[in-house]
Amino acid sequence: MSSRERKKAALYEKLQLLRSVTNSSALNKTSIIVDATKYIEDLKQKVDRLNRDIATSQFSAEDQNSLPAVKVETLERGFLINVFSERNCPGLLVSILETFEELGLTVLDARVSCSDSFHLEAVGGENEGQHDSVDAQVVKQAVLQAIKNWSESSEQD
């Protein structure tokens, strides 16, 4: 077999392989190459769409993970409430303090930092004469709900 015939056979095999990979039904070289080009363009669009979907899902996951962490401990007379977020949370302190008020808790001592991150450490005591006792789980759920409400309202702004 001559060199020319080998090259022609190799080209034919490669075209047939390209034809099968791209699911082309074309028979001539030009049509197979055109079908392959369309196939590659479709693949590029799928990759772009998948990259957008991945970016969107990562952004959603970051949003979920960016909600502040809440820890509530029971003290002898009241609760130690810690709220922490790695990002600044404008307006969150007000929402949490309103929740304390709704629960009938008085802030006895508090330290707050909200420059680059948000950190609240507060000691809350129940108001004198309050008949309904509040436990740590109720406080935590109320603070988490306040954070969720704050987050939803800040997304709308």
C-alpha positions, 0 to 999 in steps of 0.5 A: 500500500502506498503512502498516499493510500495509507493517508487516505485510509487514515483520513477515512477512518478519522472521518468515520470516527468523527461521524460516529462521535457526533451522531452524524448521518452525513456521507461526504467529508464537508457534511461530516465536518459541518455536523461536527462543528454544530456538535461542538457548538452545542457542547460549548452551550451545554458547558456554559449552561452547566457553569452558570448552574454551578455558579448559581448553586454555589451562590445559593449555598454561600447565601445559606452558609452566610446566615449568622450562627447562633448559640444560646446557653442557660445561665443561673438567671438568664441566657448567654446569647452569641450570634456570629457572622463572617460578614457585616449585617446592617440592621441585624442588631435591631432585629435581635433586640426587638426579639429579646423585647418580644420574649420579655428578656432584658439585656443585662450585658452586651458586647457587639462588633459589627465592623467587618463581621458581626458578633453579638455576645449578650446576657439576657435575663427574664423580666421581673414578674414574668409568669411564662418561663422561657428556655434556651431553645425558645430563645435560640429559635426566636433569634434564628427567626429574627435572623431569617426575617432580617435576611429576607428583608435585606434581600428585598432592599 
